[in-house]
């Protein structure tokens, strides 16, 4: 009995891949390139070595590889991470992603390709490589620099764009792509199912995993995670979405559970194995004759990617409010075609949306752009220095004004925040309500009519459906009607009354429609007017019901508890609410002076271990401020000089790029989880010293700000000149603007202690 071809093929793939990847690691090149080369060596295109026999078997394994790659991506994704990267990354991505799609479309048209091939090219080159960028940042010791966190944010949104593209490609292939209304409804359908899956998944799965935690070891967790992943893959395919989308959704749900780290750990070997098979299959599709034939196209597309990402990336980040240095470093870091391009190209080829010659071309472009990534990153700073010399003063002033431009304040800011919250409420609770309505209308009501047909059973099922939907309908109608934002807008100006009342009535109308649909289909088919009148009465009862209000609040609290369960388990009182209205004073940005926070995990063998902060003297040696030390579940904010640095401490440091690079050599590699200062439970405020202040004339040391208030003075602006990291003997003068870092409540206490003489700027 012979060995099955799938085993011999897999043996050949793994042997060649292992040799190739070892060589590429020795050459300090990305391991993905080693897999691609291995794929070419075992393909029929390379005649000097044995080739695989069962192409179909390898395709199946590669498909599984894509599923687990997307599942792993979902595990690294979280809703807090999206919120953390914030508006700057979103605004930059809104320029980069559509811009690169247009670049690909234009280049494809100039090359004489069809519209379909050109659009697919744009979809492939609009996504940079997370893996390659992280490796290059590590190799060049740049992960602590300010631009690295911005690049991370852009990559998150590019990954989301890749998921969206993969979901919409089957719709495009079905001939509905460029029909405006059909395309809109396809996106609407996607958003609807995504909300339903995430809401239901986050509501149930974290609770189940928490309650069964003591029964789940690594082996069981591997089986459970794989089962959930493949189950969602099947379900997504059954309702018309791609398998990759289902895997990503389940990964993102599990990312919010307390077992996320363990799941990532146990799934990593499977992801690496099947991912290797996928990238080998990519290399198997490389045809040297096509590369020779299309070498001009490969060169043109590579140049378009480099130039396009540099220009669009720099522009997008610049418009998000970053400095010119940060923007250029971001643009020069994104100049490669990512691994998602292979998945999009494979899917496009299978769906007949692009010709087969495009696949090896995009692989070749990816290889070219990956190789030059480190050189592009290194060249960013010389370009910045050259531009600082060559740019006109007027242009530099305009950029600085963009950086320091304040957020919209006052009534408009409150309106913006209020409307955003209302949109989220209606979107989430409305989707859940619609899902309940669809289940009853399309399945339960028809089944009940077939089995019984009795009037009373219809009444019972209608009542059940309304009871199920009532907590969500009440949330749509009632939430935020008594919020601080609503009261402020209602009292500040009478012109706000009409839009506020109109918005309330519009939300009530949504609730009436939902209830009327259930009454109309379940109890009174064909009597829409009577159903509507009854719905209005029931909505009033739901709004006034304390029981419904109780269940609505309980469901919401359960959902948000599960959403934040990892943080809650680590530090129960860590999370802070953020509201434009509640924050009377917004924290000021330090970006003008290139100051930002970075996390460093202390290496076990670092020389700084078991030394106090006084002994390390980091302020004098590196010019940085140690803001926090996180040790397990304990956080030490504004640590004293006698505090020791221990192995595996997470140290939060404030400084410039160069200063953080220097301190990184003392502590070890930074944790790639930079966030805004507020997310780190510390705040930055500016105080102005007025005449008669108790701080007037005192030095920083004499003021006792650090010892008594546990805050740091990180900068002083005097007569228009700013001194960052001032010495402890620097004295406060009337009119000085003082930069204070510390816990928000401690800063507030400091303000209260000098209330008559210190005000926020």
N, C-alpha and C positions, 0 to 999 in steps of 0.2 A: 504494500500500500504506500503510494507516494505522498510526499508532503504537500499540503494544499499550497497553491500559488500565493495566497494571501500571506502565508508565513514566510515563504522564501522572499517575496517582494519586500515585506516589512523588515526582514533581516538585512537585506541589501540596503534599504533606505537608512536604517539606523546605523549600520557600520560606516557607510560613506558619510552620513551626517555627523557622526561622532568625530571622525578624522577631520572633516572640513571645519567644524566649529572649534576644535582645539587649535587648529592652525590660525583661524581668524581671531581667537582670543589671544594667541601669541603675538599676532600682528596688531593687537589692540583695535580691532575693527568690530562693528556691531555683529552680534551672533546671527541676526536675521539674514545678513548677507551670506554667512556660512551655509545656512539652510538652503538659500536660493541656489548657490553654487552646487551644493550636494544634489539638489533636484535636477539641475542641468546634467550633472555627471551620470545620473542613473536613467536619464531619458533616452529615447531613441535617437535624439539629435546628436548624442555623443557616442561615436562608434568605437571608441577605444576602450570601453569598459562594458561590463554586463549591464543590461537594462531590465527594467521591471516588465512583467508579463500582464498582470491584471490591472489595466488602467482604471476600470470601473470600480474595483475594490479600493484603490487609492483615492478616488473621487469621493467615495462614501466616507472614508476615514477623514479626508480633508473637510468634508461637510460637518462632521462631528467636531473637528478642530475649530471651525468657525463658530459653532454653537458655544463651545466652552471658552473661546476667546472673548466672545460677547458677554457671556455669563461672568467671567472674571472682570471685565470692564465695568459691569453693573455693580459688582462687589466693591470696586474702588470708587464708585459714584455715590454721592449722597446729596440730599436736598440742602443740608446745611453747607456743604461744600459749594454748591451753586450760589447760595446766599452769601457765603463768605467772600467769594471772588468779586461779587457785587456788580454794580452798574458799569464800572470802568471796563471790565473784561467783556461785559455784554455789549457795550457801545462799540468797543474795538472790534469784536467779532461780527457785529452787524455791518461793518464796513469791509472786513477782510473776506468773509465767506461769500457774500454775493459778488464782491469785486473779483475774486479769483474765478468764480463760475463764469463771469462775463469775459475774463481774460482767456479762459479755456475755449469759450464759444468763439471769440474773435480769432484766436490762433487756429482753431480747427477750420473756420471758414476761409482764412487766408491760405491754408494748406489745401483747400479744395475739397474738404470732407463734407459729408452730409450733415444736416442740422442735428440729427440724432447722435452721430458720432461726436460732433462738436460739443453738444450739451453734456454727454457722458464724460468727455475729457474735462470739462469744467468741474463736474461733480467729483472727479478723481483728484484734481490738483488743489481743491479748496481745503484739504485737510492735511495738516502737518503731522509728523510722527512723534507721539508722546515718548515712546521708548528711546528713540535716537536722541531727542532733545535732553531727556533726563541723563542719559549716559554722557553726552557731551558736557553738560553742566557739571557733572561729577568729575570728569577728566580734567576740565579746565578750572575746577575749584570755584565755580560761580554760583552755586546753589543758594548762597546766603545773600546774593545781590538783589537789589530791589526789583529789577526787571524780571527775575526768575518767577516771582509770585504772579506777576501780570501774565507772563507766558503760560503758566499753569492754568490761569483762568480762561485764557483764550482757547487752550487745548481742550478744556472741559466742554466749552460750547461747540467746538469743532467736532468733538465726539458725538455730541447730541445731534448736530447737523448730519453726521454720517448715519446715525440711526434713522433719522427722518428720511434721508435719501433712500436708504434700503427699504424702508416701509412703503414709500411712494413708487418705487420702481415697478412693482407688479401692476399698479394702477396705470402707470404710463404705458407699460407693455400691452395692456388691455385696450389701448386706443382712446383712453379717457384723459390722457395727460394734459393736453393743451386746450381742453374744453374748460373754460373758466369756472363755470358753476360746478362741474363734476370734480374738478381739482380742489375747489374750495370744500365741497362736501367730503371728499376723501380725507382732507386734513382735519375737518371737524369730527369725522368718525374716528380718526386716529386719536385725537385729543380726548374724546369721550371714553373710548375703551381704556386709554392710558390712565385717566383719572379713576375709573371704576376699579381697575386692577390694583392700582396703588393704594387706593383707600381701603378696599376690602383686604388686600394682602397685609398692609400695615396694621389694620385693626385686629386681625386674627393671628397671623404667623408669629410675630414677636411674643405674644402672650402664650401661645402653645409651646414655643421653644423654651420660654422661661419656666413654665410649669413642669416641663419634662426634662429640664436640664440635668438633674441627678441621674436620669436613666440613659443619657446619651454620651457615649464615649466617642473617640475620634472615628472609629470604624462606622458606628451607627450614624454619626453626623455626616460622614461622606455619602452614605447611602441615601439619607434623607435629603441632603442638598442636591444630589444628582437626580433623585426622583422629582423634587420640586422643579428643578431646572427643565428636565425633559417633559414634565407634565405641562408646564407653561408653554414650552415649545409646541407641543401638540395642540394645546388650546388656541394659541395664537394662529397657528396654521388653519385650524378648523373655522375660525371666524374671518379668515381672509388676509391675515398679516404674515410677514415672513417669520421663519423659525428664529432668525437672528434677533428679531425684535422681542420675541417671547423670552429668549434667554437673557437679554439685557434687562427686561422688566423684572424678572424673578431675581436676578442679581442685585438690582437696585432695592428691591424689597428686603432681601436678606441683609443688605448693607446697613439697614436700620435696626438690626437685632443685636442683642448682647453677645451673640455667638459669631458675629461678623468676622472677627480676627481668626477664630478657630476654623470657620468655614473656608476663609481664604487660604489658611495654612494647609488644610487637608485637600483642597481642590487644586492647589498649585501644581503638584506633580502631574495630575491628569491634564490640566490646561497646558503645561509645558510639553507633554508628550504629543497630544493631539495638535497643538499649535505647531510643533516641529513638522509633523506630517503635512499640515496645511501649507507651510512656507516651502517645504520640499516640493509639493505639488505645484506651487507657483513657479519654481525653477524648472520643473519638467515641461512647462509650456513655452519656455524660451526657445525660439527658433533663430539660430544665427543668421540664416539667409534673410529673414525679415529684418533683423537688426542692421544688416549690411544694406539692405534695400532702403530702409527708412532712417538712415543715420542722420540725414539733414533734419528730418522731422523731430528725431530724438533731441538733437542739439537745440532746435528752435523751441521746443516745449520746455526743455531744461532752463534755457535762458529766460523764457516767459515766467516760469515758476520763481526763479531767483529774483528777477527784477520786480515782478508783480508782488511777491510777498514783502520784499524790502520796502517798496513804495506804499502798498496798502497797509502793511503791518505798522510801519512807522506812522502813517497818517491816522490810522484807527486808534492807536494807543495815544498819540498826541492829542487827538480830539477828546479822549476820555479824561484829560486833565493831567497826564503824566509829564515829566520833564522831557526835554529833547534827548538827553542821554538815555533815559529809560526807553523812550519810544524807538530810538534807533537800535538799541540792543535787542529789543523785542522783534523788530522787523528783520534784523539780520539772523535771528535765531530760528525763525519759522520757515526758512528757505529749503524745505525738503518735502517730498511727497511721502505721506505716511503709509503704514501697512493697511489702513482701511481702504486705500485706493485699490489694493489687490482684491479685496472682498467685493467692492463696488464693481470693479471690472469683471470679475467672475460672474457676478449676478447679472450684470448687463449683457454679457455674452450669452449666458443661458437663456435670458429672456428675449434674445435677438434685438436688443436695443442698440448694440454696437457691433461692428465687424470684429472678427477674431484677431486681426492684425493689431488691434489697439491694445490687447492684453500684454504681449511681449514689449510693446513700445513703452507702456506706462511702467512696467517692471524695470526697464532699462533707465528710464528717467528717474525712477526712485533710487536706483543704485547710484547714478551720477550725483544726484542732489544730496544723498546721505553721506557720500564721501567728502563733499565740500563743506558740510555743516560745521565742523570744528574751525575751519579756516574762516568761514563767514563770521562766527562768533568772535574770533580773535580780532577781526578787522573792524569791528563795530566802534571800539574806543578811538582808534586813529581817525576814523571818519568823523566822530563827534568832535574831536580836537580840531580837525580841519574846518569843520563847519562853524565852530565857535570863532574862528579867525576870519572866515570868509563871509559869514552871514551879516547882512546889514543890521545895524543897531535897532532899526524900526521893527524888523522881523523878529528879533530876539525879544524885544519888549512885548510884542503881541503874543508870543508864546508864553511868556511869564504871566501875562494877564489871564491867559486861558488856564494856566496851572492854578492860579490863586483865586479863580472865580468862585464865589460862594454859591452854595445851594440856594434855591428860591426860598425866601423866608416869608413869614407872615401868613395871611389868609390863603394864598395860592398853595403854599406848602401843605397846609392842613387839608385843603380840598384834594390835593393830589394823593395824600396819604389815605384820606377817607375813601375816595373813589377806588383806590387800589384794593383796600380791604373789602369793599362791597363787591367788587368784581371777583375776588377770590372766593368769597362766601357763596355768591350765586353760581359760580362755575363749579365748585366742589359739591356743594349740597344739591345743586340743580342736577348735576350728572348722576348722583346717587338716586335722586328721586325719579329721574327719567328711566334709569335702569330698572327700578322697581316697577314702574308703570309698564315698561316694555315686557317684563317677565309675566305680569298678570294679563296684559292685553293679548300677547302672542301665544301664551302657553296655558296659563291657569284658567282664565275665563273660558276659552274654547273647550278645554278638557272637561271642566265642570258642566258645561252645557251638554256635551256629548254623553257624559255619564249619568246626569240627573235631569237637568232641564227644569228643576223645580224653582219656584220664585224665592222661597226662603233660603235655599242654599246659595242663590245669587246674592241675596242680601248679606248673608254671613261672609262670603268671600270678598264682597265689596267693602264691608266694614273692616275685615282683616287687612286688606290692601291699604285702606286709609289710615289705619292704626300704624302700620309699618312705615308709611311715608310721612306721617304727621311730624315726628321730631325734626326731619330734614326740611319740611316745608316751613315749620315755625322758625328755623334758623334763617332760611331765606328771607322771611318777612320781618323778623324781629331783631336779629343781631345788629349791633351798632346803633340802634335807635336811641340808646341812652348813653352812648359813649362820650368821652370828653371832647372828641373831635366834633361830634354832632351838636353838642350843647354849645361849644365855642362858636361854630359857624352860625348857629341859630341866633345867638345873642350879639354877635359882633356887628352884624349888618342885616337890615331888613331885606335887602336884595337877595340874600341867601335863602329866604323862606320858600319862595316858589320852587327852585330846583330841589331843595331838600324834601318838600312835600311831594313833588313830582316823582322823585326817586323812590320814596316810600310807597307811593301808589303803584309804581311800575313793578316793584318787588312783590307787592300784594297781588298784582295781576298774574305774575308767574305762578304764585301759589294757587290761585283760583284755577288756572289752566290745568295744573297737575291734578288737582282733586276732581275737576270737572271731567277729565279724561277717564279717570277710574269709575266715576259714577255713570258716565255715558256708556262706556263699554261693558261694565259689569251689571248695571241695574236698569238703565233707561236708554237703550240704544235707539238712536234716531230722535232723541228729545234733548237737543243741545241747550236750548234756552232754559228748560227746567233744571238740567244738570248744572248749568252755570249759577243759577239762583241758589240751588242747594249748596254748591261749592262755596259761595260767598258766606253763607251762614255757617257752614262747617269750619271755614277758615277763621272766622271770628271766634268760634268756640275753641279752636286749636290755639289761637293766639292768647286767649285768656286762661287756658288750662294750666294749672300749676304742675300737674302730673306730666304733661307733654314737655313743659319747660324743663322739668327735672331730668327726664330721659334725654332730651336734646343736649343739655349741659353734660350729662354723664357720658354720653357717646362721644362728644367732642373731647372731653378730658381724657377718656380712654385712648382715643386716637393719638392725641398729642403726647400722651405718656409713652405710648409705644414708639412714636416717632423719635422721641428723645431718650429712649430707655437706656442707651449706652452711656450717655452723659449722666443721666439720673443715677444709674447704678454706681458710677465712679464718684460723682460729687452731686449730691441731691440738691444742693442749693446753688449750683453753678450758674444756671441759665438766667440771663437778664432780659427783660422785655425792652424792646426798642420802639419808640414812637416819635414821630416828628413833633407832635403836639406836646407830649410829655417832656421832651428834652427842651427845656427853656433855653439852654445854651448848647449849641452843637460844638463838638470837639473840632479844634482847628487842625489842619493838615500840616505835617512837617516836610511834605514833599519838596517844597521850595529849597530846602537846605539838604535834600537827598538823605534825610534821616528816616529810618524805618526799623521795624522790629524783626528779629529773626530768632528762631529756636535752634539751640544746639544741644545735642545729646552727648553728654560727657563720656568719652571713651574710657573703658575699664583700665587701659594702660597709660592714659594721659598723665603727664607730669603734674598737672594741676590738682589731681585727686588728693583729698585729705589736706588741702591747703585752704586757709581762710582767704576771704576777699581782700583783707588788708595785706596779706603776704603776696597775693597775686597782683595787687595794685593795677587792675585793668584800666582804670580811668587814666592813669598816667602813661601806662605802657601802650595801650591801644586806643585810648580816647573814647571808650564806650561806657555806657551805663548799664549795670545789671539791674533789670527791672523786677524779675521774678525768678524763683527757683521752684520747679515742680518736682517733688520727690514722692513717687507713688501717687497716692490720692491727696497728698498734702501740698498746698501751695504757699510759698513764702514770698509775699510781695514786698518790694523795696527792702531786701535783706540787709542786715547790719554787717559791719566790717568783720565781725568775729564769726560770721556764718561760714561753714566749710563747704567746699565743693566735693561731692561724693560721686563714685562711679554710677553711671546711668542716670544722673540728674538731668532734667531738662531745664536749660537755662535760657531765659528770655532776655535778649540783649538789644539795646537801642544804640544805633550808630549809623555811619555812612557805609557804602559798599566796601571801600578800602579798609575801614576800621573793622567791619564784620569779617572780612577775609582774614585779617590778622588774628582776630580772636578765635576764628575757626581753627587755626593751627594749634591753638592752646587747648580747646575743648574737644574738637573732633568734628565730624561732618554735621552740617545742619540738618534738622528735620524739615522735609519739604512740605511744610504745612503753614506757611506764612499767612497771616490774616490781619485784618484791621485791628487797631489798638483796642477798640471796644470789645472785640471778641476775646481778648486776652484778659478781660476783667480789670484792665487798667485804662486810664483815660488821660488825654493830654488837653490841658486848658491854658489859655493865656490870661494873665492877671496884669492889671495896670496899677502902678504905684501912684497914689494921689497924695496931695499935700496933707501932712499930719498923720500919715500912716505909721503904724508902730514899726513897720519894716524900713521906713525911711532912714537912710544913713547906716543901716546895719549891714554887716557882711553876711554872706550865705551861711557861714559857720555860726555866727552870732544869732541869726534868725531862728535856729533850731527847727527849720522846716523839715529836715530829714529825721532828726531824732524824735521830735515831738509829734509831727504830723505824718511821718512815714511817707513823705513825698520827696521827689527829686527835682532840683532846678537844673534843667537841661539846656536852657538858653536865656539870654537877656538881650533885648533890643533897646539900645540907647542912642538917641539922636539919629535914628535912621540906620544905624549900623548894628548888625546882629552878631553876638558872640555865642557860639554853641559850645557846650561843655565848659562853662566859665569856672575859674578857680574858686576854691572855698573862701578866699579872702576878698572876692569881688563884692563891692558894696552896692546896695540898691539906692537909686536916685529917683526923685519925683519925675513922673512921666515914663519911667522904664516899663517896658512890657516884658513880663517874666513868663517863661514857658515852664509849666509844672507838670510832672508825670507822677501818677499815683492812682490808688483806688478812688473811684468816683466819690464815695461817701467821705473819704478822708479829705479830698480836695474841698468838698462842700463844708466840712468842719473847719478847714483852714480859712475859708471865706467867711464863715460865720464869726470866727474869732477876731476877724479884722473887718467886720461888716461896714463900719463907718468910713473906711478908708481904702478898701480894695474892691474893685468892681470888675466884672467881666468886660473885656473889650468888645 
